[in-house]
Amino acid sequence: MHATLQTRRLGKTDLHVTAIGFGAWAIGGGDWKFGWGDQDDAESVAAIRRAIDTGVNWIDTAAAYGFGHSEEVVAKALEGIAERPYVFTKCGLVPSGANDGTPVENISRASIVAECEASLKRLRVEAIDLYQIHWPTDEIAEIDEAWATMADLKRSGKVRYIGVSNFNVEEMERAEKIAPIDSLQPPYSLVKREIEAEILPHCRAREIGVIVYSPMQSGLLSGAMTRERIARLPANDWRSRSAEFSEPKLSQNLELVERLRAVGERHGRSPGEVAIAWTLRDPVVTGAIVGGRSPQQIDGIIAAAGFRLTREEIAEIEG
């Protein structure tokens, strides 16, 4: 029996999603440039199934995560599940051909169509619930062909809804001239707040659903990250090269974790749960994507789905 979590409507779609979704970035493994180090597939499957058992009703993955491996793991985790969660994935990042696992942006019609077919096969679904362009390219005019292709995929029934990830307002407005945007997936955390000025107001005005990624800043705000653990991150974990995990930013970020910890302790919540709840404080944010590499990690964050902060606590956290 699956637990029940409260859901919110994603923009103008008929998708009603839980406040937390399972993020499948880390389960793609360490064999590409932005991997999170080696990962046991059995643990990944167990984490996904634990998330579903706790009531999470959507999974967000991407073809780029391990260049298809994450999608394959998601499909394995969903085997035999009668009421499967919504499956969201992305296109537009493909292997560069270099041996270092570097992806490159490609949002041409041919590439998107081919990626969609490959994702459908790997995920073993008849239609993708939400298909998203992972990143825009440096040439804004390339959005025209890309978004027209996405709209065609929606009309064909291969995907139910279409969204964008990491787009700014100018890029969204370009796409909206061709077809409506069902959702936006931007980075958002106490460390990364750039979307507050223009992007979130645009989505509110247009009724675009917002699902944010890295609400715990890739685990940095979870409360489980120490200087010692960060120093031991393997070379195939992209975080070992991240500015947020290095000085001078690291000290500031760890100070922020202590403010989160102080608020969380009053409620029996972890710093990570408080960080997630902070991103959900504004109704324009429909849901937060939270990764999990083991069932234990899922157990440590799921309560954030129903946790709400007071104005005073938000002010305390923000310092």
Helices and strands as residue ranges (DSSP letters): E 7-9, E 16-18, E 20-23, G 26-28, H 41-53, E 58-60, H 69-77, E 86-91, E 93-95, E 103-105, H 109-123, E 128-133, H 142-156, E 159-165, H 169-176, E 183-185, G 194-196, H 199-206, E 209-213, H 227-231, G 238-241, G 243-245, H 249-267, H 271-279, E 287-291, H 295-299, G 302-306, H 311-318
